[in-house]
Amino acid sequence: MSAELPFQYVALRCVPRVDREEFLNVGVVLYSQAADYLRCASHLDEAKLLAVAPELDLASVRSALAAVAAVCAGDGPSGRISLGQRFGWLAAPKSTMIQPGPVHGGVAGDPDIQLAHLLDKLVR
């Protein structure tokens, strides 16, 4: 049995029109300092997104989620800052199409399993 490690996470929300404040969860970012872990997972339900915002550019949503994944992976300049700083940047409030929800915490034995569980629970 593995040790339970603390983690923090945010749900990533697609907000097609910031002025309307409508959103759908499209991903999760999970950070655990104890496990030296920062990853994201996403899932786009295109039918739901287009039902909320028929004019939504799905390619832009995918691109924004890919940018989040790149920051989590430390690609490019983000690789020069710590995982905790990257998570803080990703979790900071934004007025963009992809926005983080509130930060939540918990404990888990395996961050990969917890990330998959949160994606299923909050997004799918």
C-alpha positions in Angstrom: 0.0 0.0 0.0 1.4 3.4 -1.0 1.6 6.5 1.2 -1.2 9.0 0.9 0.3 12.2 -0.6 -1.3 15.7 -0.4 -2.3 17.3 -3.7 -4.1 20.4 -5.1 -6.2 20.6 -8.2 -8.2 23.0 -10.4 -10.9 22.2 -12.9 -10.3 23.9 -16.2 -13.4 25.6 -17.5 -14.2 26.6 -21.1 -15.9 30.0 -20.9 -16.9 30.8 -24.5 -18.3 34.2 -23.6 -16.8 35.8 -20.5 -19.7 38.3 -20.3 -22.3 35.5 -19.9 -20.3 33.6 -17.3 -21.4 30.2 -18.7 -18.9 27.4 -18.6 -18.3 23.8 -19.1 -15.5 21.9 -17.4 -13.0 20.6 -20.0 -10.0 19.5 -17.9 -8.2 19.2 -14.6 -4.7 20.2 -13.5 -3.3 18.3 -10.5 -0.2 19.3 -8.5 1.5 17.4 -5.7 4.7 18.9 -4.2 5.3 15.7 -2.2 5.2 13.6 -5.4 7.0 16.1 -7.6 4.0 16.0 -9.9 2.2 18.5 -12.2 0.0 17.2 -14.9 -3.3 17.9 -16.7 -5.9 15.9 -18.5 -8.7 17.1 -20.6 -11.8 15.9 -22.5 -13.8 18.0 -24.9 -17.5 17.1 -25.3 -17.9 19.0 -28.6 -21.7 18.6 -28.8 -22.1 20.2 -25.3 -19.7 23.0 -26.0 -21.4 23.8 -29.3 -24.8 23.7 -27.7 -23.7 26.4 -25.3 -21.8 28.4 -27.9 -22.4 27.5 -31.5 -19.8 30.0 -32.7 -17.1 28.5 -30.5 -13.8 27.8 -32.3 -13.0 24.3 -31.1 -9.5 24.5 -32.5 -8.8 27.5 -30.2 -10.0 25.5 -27.2 -7.7 22.6 -28.1 -4.8 25.0 -28.6 -5.4 26.6 -25.2 -5.5 23.2 -23.5 -2.3 22.1 -25.3 -0.7 25.3 -23.9 -1.7 24.2 -20.4 -0.3 20.8 -21.0 3.0 22.3 -22.2 3.3 24.4 -19.1 2.6 21.3 -16.9 5.3 19.5 -18.8 7.8 22.3 -18.5 8.1 22.9 -22.2 9.8 26.1 -23.3 10.4 28.9 -20.8 8.1 27.3 -18.3 10.7 24.7 -17.6 12.8 27.2 -15.8 10.3 27.7 -13.0 9.3 25.2 -10.3 6.3 23.0 -10.5 4.6 24.9 -7.6 5.1 28.2 -9.5 3.7 26.7 -12.7 0.7 25.4 -10.8 0.2 28.8 -9.2 0.3 30.5 -12.6 -2.2 28.0 -14.1 -4.5 28.3 -11.1 -4.5 32.1 -11.1 -7.8 33.8 -12.1 -8.0 34.7 -15.8 -10.4 36.3 -18.2 -9.7 34.0 -21.1 -11.6 31.2 -22.8 -9.9 28.6 -20.6 -10.2 29.5 -16.9 -9.3 27.7 -13.7 -11.9 27.0 -11.1 -11.2 27.3 -7.4 -8.2 25.4 -6.0 -9.2 22.2 -4.1 -7.1 19.7 -2.2 -6.9 16.2 -1.0 -4.7 13.2 -0.5 -4.1 10.2 -2.8 -1.7 7.3 -3.1 -1.2 7.7 -6.9 -1.6 11.1 -8.5 -2.1 9.6 -12.0 -5.1 7.6 -10.7 -6.5 10.6 -8.9 -6.1 12.8 -12.0 -8.1 10.2 -14.0 -10.7 10.0 -11.3 -11.1 13.8 -11.2 -11.4 14.0 -15.0 -14.2 11.3 -14.9 -16.0 13.0 -12.0 -15.7 16.6 -13.0 -15.5 16.6 -16.8 -16.9 13.5 -18.5 
